[in-house]
Amino acid sequence: MTGRLQDKVALIIGSARGIGKGIAQRFAEEGARLILADSEAEAGQATADELGAAFIRTDISQMADAEAAVALALNRQGRLDIVVQNAGIYPWQLIENTSPDDWDRVMAVNLRGTFNATLAALPPMKAQGYGRMLYTSSITGPRVSSPGHGHYSASKAGINGFIRSAALEFSGYGITVNGVEPGNILTEAIELHRGAAYIKNMEDSIPLGRLGSPRDVANAFLFLASDDASYITGTTIVVDGGQLLPEGKDFRLLPP
Ligand SMILES: NC(=O)c1ccc[n+]([C@@H]2O[C@H](COP(=O)([O-])OP(=O)(O)OC[C@H]3O[C@@H](n4cnc5c(N)ncnc54)[C@H](O)[C@@H]3O)[C@@H](O)[C@H]2O)c1
């Protein structure tokens, strides 16, 4: 019995905890050989130890770090089949309170990090004639938004535009480029930075009645990373429990 990613080499950036850790766990279950990268060394190493993966401390906003993470994958495994750029930050900040430096920091991690991971992973994937480039976008930005998410929304909408361009440019190299747009996913960071009232409000607005889990998101990544998705490129999968569907807030009411 082999897994759906048996012996595929996957670099997952932003994988110490939350959604990225969920992706790493799911990929490991399906037989992938993992290289984990994260800016938090201790938590990242602990996750890697749990999964028998290699770990490298990486600030994905820095090109040299992205290149070092790819180099580790090549040194340890001799190839790189899948890159997942999941690292992202979401400070809550109204636009009128956002400084240019605040703006740049969100863009540096979420958007330049996406570019850095792509540019670093491209040479080995191009040489192999095979690659899966995957990104964590969000429904926030590409589809909807809420106050306090100006920079974040811009960065995630930017990722979707980048996915389309990269998919076109790399289509002749055997590389597919796709993303996942999570809705509201219950992670430690969401509990810490958004709090109970926000979570309750989101629960009430999700037709399936609960926030998503990292595993829900990881299952979409698994599909896009697998050979089942070999004819899919330049798109995103929304994983949101139906949150984008309602026309009004009383969507649970039926006509009398
Ligand atoms: N949780 C949600 O509801 C939700 C919804 C939509 C999209 N997302 C996106 O999913 C991704 C993960 O979110 P999460 O909720 O699991 O957050 P999280 O904070 O738990 O995980 C993010 C991981 O990225 C790492 N990271 C942060 N900055 C980094 C950097 N510069 N370089 C490398 N690693 C870095 C963190 O250390 C952490 O391990 C983010 O891109 C986020 O925008 C989350």
PDBQT file of the ligand as one rigid body, heavy atoms in Angstrom, charges set to zero:
ROOT
HETATM    1  N1  LIG A 301      -6.424  30.493  10.446  1.00  0.00    +0.000 N 
HETATM    2  C1  LIG A 301      -7.256  31.000   9.549  1.00  0.00    +0.000 C 
HETATM    3  O1  LIG A 301      -8.454  31.161   9.790  1.00  0.00    +0.000 OA
HETATM    4  C2  LIG A 301      -6.749  31.369   8.184  1.00  0.00    +0.000 A 
HETATM    5  C3  LIG A 301      -7.692  31.699   7.204  1.00  0.00    +0.000 A 
HETATM    6  C4  LIG A 301      -7.255  32.023   5.919  1.00  0.00    +0.000 A 
HETATM    7  C5  LIG A 301      -5.888  31.999   5.625  1.00  0.00    +0.000 A 
HETATM    8  N2  LIG A 301      -4.998  31.684   6.598  1.00  0.00    +0.000 N 
HETATM    9  C6  LIG A 301      -3.597  31.656   6.237  1.00  0.00    +0.000 C 
HETATM   10  O2  LIG A 301      -3.054  30.392   6.576  1.00  0.00    +0.000 OA
HETATM   11  C7  LIG A 301      -1.677  30.521   6.890  1.00  0.00    +0.000 C 
HETATM   12  C8  LIG A 301      -1.410  29.914   8.249  1.00  0.00    +0.000 C 
HETATM   13  O3  LIG A 301      -2.237  30.543   9.214  1.00  0.00    +0.000 OA
HETATM   14  P1  LIG A 301      -2.387  29.973  10.693  1.00  0.00    +0.000 P 
HETATM   15  O4  LIG A 301      -3.700  30.438  11.196  1.00  0.00    +0.000 OA
HETATM   16  O5  LIG A 301      -2.038  28.528  10.735  1.00  0.00    +0.000 OA
HETATM   17  O6  LIG A 301      -1.268  30.860  11.421  1.00  0.00    +0.000 OA
HETATM   18  P2  LIG A 301      -0.097  30.484  12.434  1.00  0.00    +0.000 P 
HETATM   19  O7  LIG A 301       0.448  31.754  12.942  1.00  0.00    +0.000 OA
HETATM   20  O8  LIG A 301      -0.547  29.445  13.404  1.00  0.00    +0.000 OA
HETATM   21  O9  LIG A 301       0.965  29.777  11.472  1.00  0.00    +0.000 OA
HETATM   22  C9  LIG A 301       1.802  30.497  10.618  1.00  0.00    +0.000 C 
HETATM   23  C10 LIG A 301       3.184  29.865  10.654  1.00  0.00    +0.000 C 
HETATM   24  O10 LIG A 301       4.017  30.644   9.807  1.00  0.00    +0.000 OA
HETATM   25  C11 LIG A 301       5.207  30.956  10.519  1.00  0.00    +0.000 C 
HETATM   26  N3  LIG A 301       5.748  32.214  10.019  1.00  0.00    +0.000 N 
HETATM   27  C12 LIG A 301       5.308  33.491  10.277  1.00  0.00    +0.000 A 
HETATM   28  N4  LIG A 301       6.099  34.371   9.666  1.00  0.00    +0.000 NA
HETATM   29  C13 LIG A 301       7.048  33.657   9.010  1.00  0.00    +0.000 A 
HETATM   30  C14 LIG A 301       8.149  34.012   8.204  1.00  0.00    +0.000 A 
HETATM   31  N5  LIG A 301       8.474  35.292   7.968  1.00  0.00    +0.000 N 
HETATM   32  N6  LIG A 301       8.914  33.025   7.663  1.00  0.00    +0.000 NA
HETATM   33  C15 LIG A 301       8.621  31.734   7.904  1.00  0.00    +0.000 A 
HETATM   34  N7  LIG A 301       7.605  31.324   8.689  1.00  0.00    +0.000 NA
HETATM   35  C16 LIG A 301       6.840  32.290   9.233  1.00  0.00    +0.000 A 
HETATM   36  C17 LIG A 301       4.797  31.049  11.973  1.00  0.00    +0.000 C 
HETATM   37  O11 LIG A 301       5.894  30.888  12.859  1.00  0.00    +0.000 OA
HETATM   38  C18 LIG A 301       3.784  29.907  12.059  1.00  0.00    +0.000 C 
HETATM   39  O12 LIG A 301       4.394  28.665  12.350  1.00  0.00    +0.000 OA
HETATM   40  C19 LIG A 301      -1.366  32.015   6.781  1.00  0.00    +0.000 C 
HETATM   41  O13 LIG A 301      -0.850  32.289   5.490  1.00  0.00    +0.000 OA
HETATM   42  C20 LIG A 301      -2.716  32.661   6.946  1.00  0.00    +0.000 C 
HETATM   43  O14 LIG A 301      -2.790  33.926   6.346  1.00  0.00    +0.000 OA
HETATM   44  C21 LIG A 301      -5.397  31.375   7.860  1.00  0.00    +0.000 A 
ENDROOT
TORSDOF 0
